Amino acid sequence: TLDLKLLHDDGKRPAAKGDTNDLAALIKQADDAMQQRDKDLTARLKSAAGKGPAPSGDPTKPKALRTLEPADAKMAWPVAGEITYHARDTDTTGKPRLGVTWNALPKAVVLAPFDGRAIYVGPAHDHGLVLIMSHGGDYHSVLMGLGHADVTVGQWLLAGEPVGSLADAPDKRSEERRVGKECRSR
């Protein structure tokens, strides 16, 4: 299964403890690291330019990159398969889910759901391999349950680009742990 969470940072910390705080903290840490990385890159570019004009902005950023506006956003499905849970469906504890869960074939190709930048690729608690994308405007997608990722931190992505694939076979224990655990904005 693939879980996709769209998170908005409204500046408030979630009240619940555990997984929600852990993912929110991971997003904040990844955002902070990306900002520092951008500052360091800008400093190196200015230093390399010497007396000439320094390049402005990130030369790898696509010109056609869109900013997520939730009211108008048309997000791509990140994987071919059936939706098993919709956002706002209730979990086993009765809390509304903040994301969508797909049931897809093992090793299915996973796509970027919207234009953005990979800010984290790595393990996250009991979610396995996770990709966090920043879409601007304090919106993030969290793709959970990947088998491998084909992107690197800092890479710009357009909606529909392949970012990796699902794991070889679903881990029933991990799916059982995931039921009832949702992410919230930090």
C-alpha positions in Angstrom: 0.0 0.0 0.0 1.0 3.6 -0.5 0.0 6.3 1.9 0.0 9.9 0.7 -0.5 12.7 3.2 -0.9 16.3 2.2 0.2 18.4 5.1 -0.1 22.1 5.7 2.0 23.9 8.2 -0.3 26.3 10.0 2.3 27.1 12.6 0.5 25.1 15.3 1.9 22.0 16.9 -0.4 18.9 16.9 -1.9 18.0 20.2 -1.4 14.2 19.8 1.8 12.5 20.7 3.7 9.8 18.9 3.7 9.3 15.1 2.1 12.6 14.2 4.6 14.7 16.1 7.5 12.5 14.8 6.5 13.1 11.1 5.8 16.8 11.8 9.3 17.1 13.4 10.8 15.3 10.5 9.2 17.7 8.0 10.4 20.7 10.0 13.9 19.3 10.3 14.0 18.5 6.5 12.7 22.0 5.7 15.4 23.6 7.9 18.1 21.5 6.3 17.0 22.4 2.8 17.0 26.1 3.7 20.5 25.8 5.0 21.6 23.9 2.0 20.2 26.6 -0.3 22.0 29.3 1.7 25.3 27.4 1.5 24.8 26.9 -2.3 24.1 30.7 -2.7 27.3 31.5 -0.8 29.4 29.1 -2.9 28.0 30.5 -6.1 28.8 34.1 -5.0 32.3 33.1 -4.0 32.8 31.3 -7.3 31.6 34.2 -9.3 34.3 36.4 -7.8 34.0 39.9 -9.1 31.4 39.1 -11.8 27.7 38.9 -11.1 26.6 35.8 -9.1 23.9 33.7 -10.6 20.5 34.3 -9.1 18.3 31.5 -7.8 18.6 27.8 -8.2 19.6 26.9 -11.8 18.1 23.4 -11.4 14.6 24.7 -10.5 12.2 24.1 -13.4 10.7 27.3 -14.9 7.2 25.6 -15.1 7.1 24.7 -11.4 3.6 25.4 -9.9 2.8 26.3 -6.3 0.1 24.2 -4.7 -3.1 26.1 -4.2 -5.4 23.6 -2.5 -8.7 25.0 -3.8 -7.6 24.6 -7.5 -4.9 21.9 -7.2 -5.2 18.9 -9.4 -2.9 16.3 -8.0 -1.7 13.3 -9.9 -2.4 9.8 -8.4 1.0 8.7 -7.2 0.3 5.1 -8.0 -2.0 3.0 -10.1 -4.4 1.1 -7.9 -7.5 1.2 -5.8 -8.0 3.7 -3.0 -8.6 1.9 0.2 -8.9 4.9 2.4 -9.9 8.5 1.5 -8.8 11.6 3.4 -11.4 12.2 6.2 -12.4 8.5 6.4 -12.2 7.5 10.0 -9.5 5.2 11.3 -9.9 2.4 13.8 -9.9 4.9 16.7 -12.6 7.1 15.0 -10.2 9.9 14.0 -10.4 11.3 10.5 -7.6 10.3 8.2 -5.6 13.2 6.7 -4.3 11.3 3.7 -5.2 8.8 1.1 -4.1 5.1 1.0 -3.8 3.1 -2.2 -3.7 -0.6 -2.6 -1.4 -1.3 -5.5 0.8 -4.1 -7.0 4.1 -4.8 -5.3 7.0 -2.8 -7.0 4.5 -0.5 -8.6 6.0 2.8 -10.0 5.3 5.8 -7.7 4.9 9.3 -9.2 5.2 12.8 -7.8 1.7 13.9 -7.0 2.4 17.6 -7.6 5.3 19.9 -8.6 7.7 20.3 -5.8 11.1 19.5 -4.3 12.3 16.4 -2.5 13.3 17.5 1.0 13.6 14.1 2.7 14.2 10.6 1.5 14.8 7.9 4.1 13.2 5.8 6.9 10.5 7.2 9.1 9.5 5.1 12.1 7.2 2.3 11.1 6.4 3.8 7.7 9.4 2.3 6.0 11.1 4.3 3.3 9.4 7.8 3.0 9.7 10.6 0.5 8.7 14.1 1.7 8.1 16.7 -1.0 7.7 20.4 -0.4 5.1 22.1 -2.7 5.6 25.7 -1.5 3.1 27.6 0.6 4.0 25.4 3.5 2.4 22.3 1.9 4.1 18.9 1.9 3.3 15.5 0.5 4.5 12.5 2.5 4.7 9.3 0.4 5.0 6.3 2.7 5.6 2.6 2.0 8.2 2.9 -0.8 10.5 0.0 -1.6 13.1 2.3 -3.1 13.4 6.0 -4.2 14.9 7.3 -7.4 15.3 10.9 -6.2 17.7 12.7 -4.1 17.2 15.4 -1.5 17.1 18.8 -3.2 15.8 17.4 -6.5 13.0 19.4 -8.2 10.1 17.3 -9.5 7.2 17.9 -11.7 3.8 16.2 -11.2 3.8 12.7 -12.7 7.5 12.2 -12.7 8.6 8.8 -11.4 10.1 9.0 -7.9 10.5 5.3 -7.0 8.5 2.2 -6.5 6.6 0.4 -3.8 8.1 -2.4 -1.7 8.3 -5.9 -3.1 5.4 -7.3 -1.0 3.2 -5.7 1.6 4.2 -6.2 5.2 1.0 -7.1 7.0 2.4 -6.1 10.4 3.4 -2.7 9.1 -0.1 -2.2 7.5 -1.7 -3.1 10.8 0.5 -0.6 12.6 -0.3 2.1 10.1 -4.1 1.7 10.5 -5.1 4.4 13.0 -2.0 6.5 12.7 -2.3 9.7 10.7 -0.2 12.7 10.1 -1.2 16.3 10.9 0.3 19.6 10.2 3.0 20.6 12.6 
